[in-house]
Amino acid sequence: MKFTLRQLEFFIALAQTQQISKAASRCNISQSSMTVAMRNLEEAVNNALFVRHAKGVTLTAAGERFLHHARKIMNDSQRAIDDLLYQPQLATGTVNIGVAKTLSAYLLPAIITEVEQHFPLMTLNFIEADPAQLIASLRQRETDLCLLLTSNIACENDLKIETFIRSPRRLWIAQGHPLLSKPVIYLADIADLPFLLLDTDEYPDVIREHWHTRGGQPNVAFTTTSFETVRSLVAKGRGVTILSDLVYRPWSLEGLRVMRRTVEDSMTYMDVGAVLSATVALSEPAAVVLDYLRVMITRHGEDA
């Protein structure tokens, strides 16, 4: 039996929501149709893709691997359609775009080529810096707009903040870890485990404050500014971490597996979007680029 693009759409929705009812609602089908479609998909690929439990579903190791392929297939099919409809923008001008380090590491590589191809006559300058520096450059009119973690930006009268995507943070854990046998994982389950802390874009303050509101603190064993170091150490079983789906990748550089699970009582989000000046209007080239970035980043967030 062969699977269909529609089944892959349902599968991705269920992998994201982890509940049949929510996935069915997102795809505008009945819960029974969603259940049948996923059963047929599992038969088609001859693998169990989900573990069913009272709270919903979680992906199996095979499901995690298949999710990567499913997203690639869906993205490639959309790109095939987009390519037929492609009309490059003929607008000219220079647009300076500030980018937070987290987004520069993981979002920018995914979209920069397509953005530049869409605006072949424009000069697009992407500038990486800390959020405070980028806000200062925006106020000094050195940048036209900034792509930042908007959940970390204080709302001030001279700033306009627009969030494009909200990416949930989940537990990253090594394949085969004993916690993976639990149908539901709580913050208390990981309180004594070595916690690998990523030190970028104010994340340490965010995670510590979140933990503190629940009466505890992470057992920080190692702090680094490198995403790949965190991923490798998690994959080797040296600790766990909680990071956004946007920066999740299932394999470490050594080819070891990183699993991802929801922490039932500890859901936080990394909001991504644009910060603009509320007192200075965007130039026409910058406004056109912002419109395109909004679409691209939103699509990327839906695929994470």
URLINWO-V406160 format. One record per residue. PHI is phi in radians with two decimals (999 if undefined). PSI is psi in degrees with one decimal (999 if undefined). NEAR is the number of other ideal C-beta (glycine too) atoms within 8 Angstrom. Layout:
phi:PHI psi:PSI near:NEAR
phi:PHI psi:PSI near:NEAR
This chain:
phi:999 psi:140.2 near:5
phi:-1.76 psi:148.4 near:4
phi:-1.62 psi:162.5 near:9
phi:-1.98 psi:163.5 near:6
phi:-1.07 psi:-35.3 near:8
phi:-1.10 psi:-41.6 near:7
phi:-1.10 psi:-38.5 near:13
phi:-1.14 psi:-38.4 near:13
phi:-1.05 psi:-45.4 near:10
phi:-1.11 psi:-42.5 near:15
phi:-1.07 psi:-45.6 near:14
phi:-1.11 psi:-41.4 near:13
phi:-1.09 psi:-42.1 near:11
phi:-1.22 psi:-37.2 near:15
phi:-1.10 psi:-35.0 near:10
phi:-1.35 psi:-43.6 near:7
phi:-1.53 psi:-28.4 near:10
phi:1.10 psi:18.7 near:11
phi:-2.48 psi:132.5 near:10
phi:-1.00 psi:-44.6 near:11
phi:-1.11 psi:-44.1 near:7
phi:-1.20 psi:-41.8 near:9
phi:-1.13 psi:-40.9 near:14
phi:-1.12 psi:-41.4 near:12
phi:-1.11 psi:-42.3 near:7
phi:-1.09 psi:-35.5 near:8
phi:-1.65 psi:1.9 near:10
phi:1.03 psi:44.1 near:4
phi:-2.32 psi:171.3 near:8
phi:-1.37 psi:160.1 near:6
phi:-1.10 psi:-37.8 near:8
phi:-1.14 psi:-37.5 near:6
phi:-1.15 psi:-39.9 near:9
phi:-1.09 psi:-44.6 near:15
phi:-1.08 psi:-45.1 near:9
phi:-1.14 psi:-42.2 near:8
phi:-1.08 psi:-41.3 near:12
phi:-1.26 psi:-34.3 near:14
phi:-1.14 psi:-42.2 near:8
phi:-1.15 psi:-36.3 near:11
phi:-1.15 psi:-43.7 near:14
phi:-1.08 psi:-36.7 near:12
phi:-1.17 psi:-38.0 near:8
phi:-1.14 psi:-38.6 near:10
phi:-1.67 psi:-2.3 near:10
phi:0.99 psi:42.7 near:5
phi:-2.65 psi:146.3 near:9
phi:-1.36 psi:121.3 near:8
phi:-1.69 psi:-21.6 near:13
phi:-2.29 psi:150.4 near:12
phi:-1.81 psi:121.6 near:9
phi:-1.57 psi:137.1 near:4
phi:-2.59 psi:177.7 near:9
phi:-1.07 psi:-32.6 near:3
phi:-1.46 psi:-12.4 near:8
phi:2.56 psi:-131.2 near:8
phi:-2.42 psi:155.9 near:11
phi:-2.32 psi:154.7 near:11
phi:-1.29 psi:140.8 near:12
phi:-1.36 psi:174.8 near:11
phi:-1.05 psi:-40.7 near:9
phi:-1.13 psi:-37.6 near:10
phi:-1.11 psi:-40.1 near:13
phi:-1.09 psi:-43.3 near:13
phi:-1.13 psi:-42.8 near:9
phi:-1.20 psi:-30.7 near:12
phi:-1.06 psi:-40.3 near:12
phi:-1.03 psi:-45.9 near:9
phi:-1.20 psi:-39.5 near:8
phi:-1.08 psi:-43.2 near:11
phi:-1.13 psi:-39.7 near:10
phi:-1.12 psi:-42.6 near:8
phi:-1.09 psi:-45.0 near:10
phi:-1.14 psi:-41.8 near:13
phi:-1.12 psi:-43.5 near:9
phi:-1.12 psi:-37.2 near:8
phi:-1.18 psi:-38.4 near:9
phi:-1.19 psi:-39.4 near:8
phi:-1.12 psi:-34.9 near:8
phi:-1.08 psi:-41.5 near:8
phi:-1.20 psi:-44.4 near:8
phi:-1.07 psi:-36.6 near:8
phi:-1.10 psi:-36.2 near:7
phi:-1.23 psi:-29.0 near:6
phi:-1.70 psi:1.0 near:6
phi:-1.11 psi:127.3 near:6
phi:-2.36 psi:105.6 near:4
phi:-1.11 psi:143.3 near:8
phi:-1.25 psi:138.0 near:11
phi:-1.75 psi:9.2 near:5
phi:-1.14 psi:148.0 near:10
phi:-2.08 psi:169.9 near:6
phi:2.27 psi:178.8 near:10
phi:-2.10 psi:131.9 near:8
phi:-2.23 psi:125.1 near:14
phi:-1.76 psi:122.5 near:9
phi:-2.13 psi:115.4 near:15
phi:-1.38 psi:142.6 near:15
phi:-2.36 psi:128.0 near:14
phi:-1.15 psi:155.5 near:16
phi:-1.06 psi:-41.8 near:11
phi:-1.03 psi:-44.9 near:13
phi:-1.27 psi:-34.2 near:13
phi:-1.10 psi:-35.5 near:11
phi:-1.32 psi:-36.3 near:10
phi:-2.13 psi:-30.5 near:11
phi:-1.57 psi:-44.0 near:14
phi:-1.01 psi:-45.8 near:11
phi:-1.04 psi:-27.5 near:7
phi:-1.36 psi:-21.9 near:7
phi:-2.13 psi:-16.3 near:12
phi:-1.11 psi:-40.8 near:9
phi:-1.12 psi:-44.7 near:6
phi:-1.14 psi:-38.7 near:8
phi:-1.12 psi:-46.4 near:13
phi:-1.15 psi:-36.5 near:9
phi:-1.20 psi:-31.0 near:8
phi:-1.28 psi:-25.9 near:9
phi:-2.14 psi:67.5 near:14
phi:-1.15 psi:-21.8 near:8
phi:-1.71 psi:-0.2 near:7
phi:-1.68 psi:155.2 near:13
phi:-1.79 psi:112.9 near:6
phi:-1.90 psi:117.5 near:11
phi:-1.90 psi:115.0 near:8
phi:-1.71 psi:126.2 near:9
phi:-2.11 psi:115.8 near:11
phi:-1.57 psi:135.7 near:8
phi:-2.91 psi:174.8 near:11
phi:-1.22 psi:154.0 near:8
phi:-0.94 psi:-43.1 near:13
phi:-1.09 psi:-39.9 near:6
phi:-1.16 psi:-39.2 near:8
phi:-1.20 psi:-40.1 near:17
phi:-1.10 psi:-40.3 near:12
phi:-1.11 psi:-41.5 near:8
phi:-1.17 psi:-32.1 near:13
phi:-1.16 psi:-42.9 near:16
phi:-1.18 psi:-29.1 near:8
phi:-1.56 psi:4.8 near:6
phi:1.12 psi:26.4 near:7
phi:-1.46 psi:-22.4 near:6
phi:-2.18 psi:152.3 near:12
phi:-1.49 psi:-35.4 near:8
phi:-2.77 psi:161.5 near:15
phi:-2.25 psi:137.6 near:15
phi:-1.72 psi:113.4 near:14
phi:-2.39 psi:170.3 near:15
phi:-1.39 psi:97.3 near:14
phi:-1.19 psi:-19.5 near:13
phi:-1.17 psi:-16.4 near:9
phi:-1.77 psi:1.2 near:9
phi:-1.76 psi:125.4 near:12
phi:-1.25 psi:135.9 near:3
phi:-1.35 psi:114.9 near:5
phi:-2.13 psi:157.2 near:5
phi:-1.05 psi:-29.8 near:4
phi:-1.61 psi:6.3 near:7
phi:-2.07 psi:144.1 near:13
phi:-2.03 psi:121.6 near:7
phi:-1.97 psi:127.9 near:11
phi:-2.24 psi:121.1 near:10
phi:-1.63 psi:128.5 near:10
phi:-1.62 psi:-45.1 near:11
phi:-2.41 psi:154.0 near:14
phi:-2.13 psi:108.2 near:9
phi:-1.77 psi:118.5 near:13
phi:-1.20 psi:146.9 near:10
phi:-1.66 psi:135.5 near:11
phi:-2.31 psi:168.4 near:12
phi:-1.32 psi:130.4 near:12
phi:-1.80 psi:133.1 near:14
phi:-2.64 psi:152.0 near:12
phi:-1.23 psi:147.4 near:12
phi:-1.07 psi:135.2 near:10
phi:1.54 psi:-1.5 near:5
phi:-1.11 psi:140.0 near:10
phi:-0.97 psi:-30.7 near:4
phi:-1.10 psi:-24.3 near:10
phi:-1.19 psi:-15.3 near:10
phi:-1.39 psi:-12.6 near:4
phi:-1.42 psi:132.2 near:7
phi:-1.16 psi:-29.0 near:7
phi:-2.36 psi:134.5 near:7
phi:-1.98 psi:133.8 near:11
phi:-1.99 psi:163.5 near:9
phi:-1.03 psi:-36.7 near:11
phi:-1.08 psi:-26.8 near:6
phi:-1.19 psi:-23.7 near:8
phi:-1.95 psi:4.3 near:12
phi:-1.03 psi:-35.5 near:9
phi:-1.68 psi:-1.9 near:4
phi:-1.40 psi:148.8 near:8
phi:-1.03 psi:126.1 near:9
phi:-1.85 psi:129.1 near:12
phi:-1.71 psi:114.1 near:14
phi:-1.75 psi:121.9 near:13
phi:-1.50 psi:122.4 near:13
phi:-1.77 psi:83.8 near:8
phi:-2.69 psi:144.6 near:8
phi:0.84 psi:45.7 near:10
phi:1.16 psi:13.7 near:8
phi:-1.06 psi:-40.8 near:11
phi:-0.96 psi:-41.3 near:10
phi:-1.16 psi:-39.1 near:7
phi:-1.11 psi:-49.9 near:11
phi:-1.25 psi:-36.5 near:12
phi:-1.17 psi:-41.7 near:10
phi:-1.13 psi:-42.1 near:8
phi:-1.07 psi:-44.7 near:10
phi:-1.14 psi:-40.2 near:12
phi:-1.08 psi:-37.5 near:9
phi:-1.14 psi:-16.5 near:6
phi:-1.83 psi:15.7 near:9
phi:1.42 psi:24.8 near:4
phi:-2.67 psi:-163.3 near:9
phi:-2.72 psi:150.9 near:6
phi:-1.20 psi:146.1 near:10
phi:-1.52 psi:76.1 near:9
phi:-1.19 psi:119.0 near:7
phi:-1.80 psi:-22.5 near:8
phi:-2.80 psi:139.6 near:10
phi:-2.15 psi:135.1 near:7
phi:-2.63 psi:157.8 near:10
phi:-1.67 psi:1.0 near:5
phi:-1.76 psi:121.4 near:6
phi:-1.08 psi:-42.3 near:10
phi:-1.19 psi:-31.9 near:8
phi:-1.14 psi:-45.2 near:8
phi:-1.04 psi:-47.0 near:14
phi:-1.06 psi:-44.4 near:13
phi:-1.15 psi:-43.4 near:12
phi:-1.16 psi:-38.8 near:11
phi:-1.07 psi:-48.0 near:17
phi:-1.07 psi:-31.1 near:14
phi:-1.49 psi:0.8 near:10
phi:1.38 psi:19.2 near:8
phi:-1.48 psi:-4.8 near:9
phi:2.90 psi:-177.0 near:12
phi:-2.21 psi:168.0 near:13
phi:-2.63 psi:169.6 near:12
phi:-2.20 psi:113.5 near:11
phi:-2.44 psi:167.4 near:10
phi:-1.22 psi:148.3 near:11
phi:-1.04 psi:-28.2 near:10
phi:-1.08 psi:-31.9 near:13
phi:-1.82 psi:7.4 near:10
phi:-1.30 psi:135.8 near:12
phi:-2.36 psi:137.8 near:6
phi:-1.33 psi:-12.5 near:9
phi:-2.22 psi:141.8 near:8
phi:-1.44 psi:171.6 near:13
phi:-1.09 psi:-22.6 near:6
phi:-1.51 psi:0.3 near:7
phi:1.45 psi:17.5 near:5
phi:-1.65 psi:152.5 near:11
phi:-1.51 psi:136.1 near:11
phi:-1.98 psi:121.3 near:16
phi:-1.64 psi:160.5 near:12
phi:-2.34 psi:130.4 near:12
phi:-2.42 psi:149.0 near:11
phi:-1.35 psi:136.5 near:10
phi:-1.63 psi:113.4 near:13
phi:-0.97 psi:-41.8 near:8
phi:-1.85 psi:22.9 near:7
phi:-2.57 psi:66.7 near:11
phi:-1.77 psi:114.5 near:8
phi:-2.15 psi:168.5 near:10
phi:-2.32 psi:150.5 near:10
phi:-1.88 psi:108.2 near:12
phi:-1.52 psi:134.5 near:11
phi:-2.17 psi:134.4 near:17
phi:-3.04 psi:-155.5 near:13
phi:-2.01 psi:145.9 near:14
phi:-2.07 psi:126.4 near:15
phi:-2.16 psi:166.9 near:13
phi:-1.35 psi:133.7 near:10
phi:-1.51 psi:-8.6 near:7
phi:-1.91 psi:-16.0 near:4
phi:-2.12 psi:122.9 near:5
phi:-1.19 psi:144.8 near:3
phi:-1.14 psi:144.2 near:10
phi:-1.18 psi:161.1 near:9
phi:-1.06 psi:-44.0 near:8
phi:-1.05 psi:-42.4 near:12
phi:-1.14 psi:-37.6 near:12
phi:-1.13 psi:-40.3 near:9
phi:-1.15 psi:-43.0 near:11
phi:-1.13 psi:-41.4 near:15
phi:-1.04 psi:-42.8 near:12
phi:-1.03 psi:-42.4 near:8
phi:-1.24 psi:-41.3 near:12
phi:-1.07 psi:-37.7 near:14
phi:-1.02 psi:-45.6 near:11
phi:-1.16 psi:-46.5 near:8
phi:-1.11 psi:-45.4 near:11
phi:-1.23 psi:-38.2 near:15
phi:-1.07 psi:-43.8 near:10
phi:-1.11 psi:-42.4 near:8
phi:-1.10 psi:-39.0 near:13
phi:-1.15 psi:-35.4 near:13
phi:-1.18 psi:-26.9 near:7
phi:-1.50 psi:-13.0 near:9
phi:-1.27 psi:999 near:10
